[in-house]
Amino acid sequence: MRPGFTLLLFLAGIYVLLTVALYLMQNRMVFLPNMPGRALTATPEDAGFAYQDVSITTRNGIRLHGWFIPAKQAKATVLFLHGNAGNISHRLDSIAIFRELGLDTLIIDYRGYGQSTGKPSEQGTYLDALAAWEYLVSKRGIAPDKIVIFGRSLGAAVASWLAARTTPGAVILESCFTSALDMAYRLYPFLPVRLITRLKYPAKENVKQLSSPLLVVHSREDEIIPFDMGQSIFAAAPEPKGMLVLTGDHNGGFLLNRKQYLAALGKFLDQQLQ
């Protein structure tokens, strides 16, 4: 056997192994509840905020853990769906911003994250978001038009699913990708991603079905989810809609532009939550 042919066989074997590994390990690569750790490292009380521990049971019997953080003279409630890594204890900066905007906040950990039971999956995140919505409407008696669905990164894709099936007062999608398949194309252009991508998260298709006002937030310098995906999400959505363009990286843009961010979200919410 010639050396060149042997090398080709070796490379083909590596390619097949990589393809199979990515197919089998998608959930482990996307859902990162242990990065930086599953244990809660803080509570809203550490930031000086009163809060309530919340336990929510999903339609398929998973128990979710979350926090309800009230704001003084709140004008609405934000349902906060966080990204793919860490847990609710890593989102105190955002909770502070929502309180400053006069919003009560419900933040939950998806199944398998933080103190929530179960194992994360795409369909599981949808059921988790729906359970949180039903908790606000049914258990707390909050009118849908006084709920703001907010999602960041992976949470924005989950939020797009929920918002397409409910009628919140407003929707905010921050650092949102167009679909899991589009992200796979960006990350692994050399692999047959259409054949091996099991996760869907079709956020762009979801936003086409929105009946609530939308604000898209994205940084031009986002190193994880390209800015053009945020532009594409915005273009696909019906009116009324707006877009806030930030600077800074994927995880820190909203903090780097905190003053602009607060002003833009406040203006959007004042217009929509009459």
Secondary structure, 3 states (H helix, E strand, C coil): CCHHHHHHHHHHHHHHHHHHHHHHCHHHHHCECCCCCCCCCCCHHHHCCCCEEEEEECCCCCEEEEEEECCCCCCEEEEEECCCECCHHHCHHHHHHHHHCCEEEEEECCCCCCCCCCCCCHHHHHHHHHHHHHHHHHHCCCCHHHEEEEEECHHHHHHHHHHCCCCCCEEEEECCCCCHHHHHHHHCCCCCHHHHCCCCCCHHHHHCCCCCCEEEEEECCCCCCCHHHHHHHHHHCCCCEEEEEECCCCCCHHHHCHHHHHHHHHHHHHHHCC
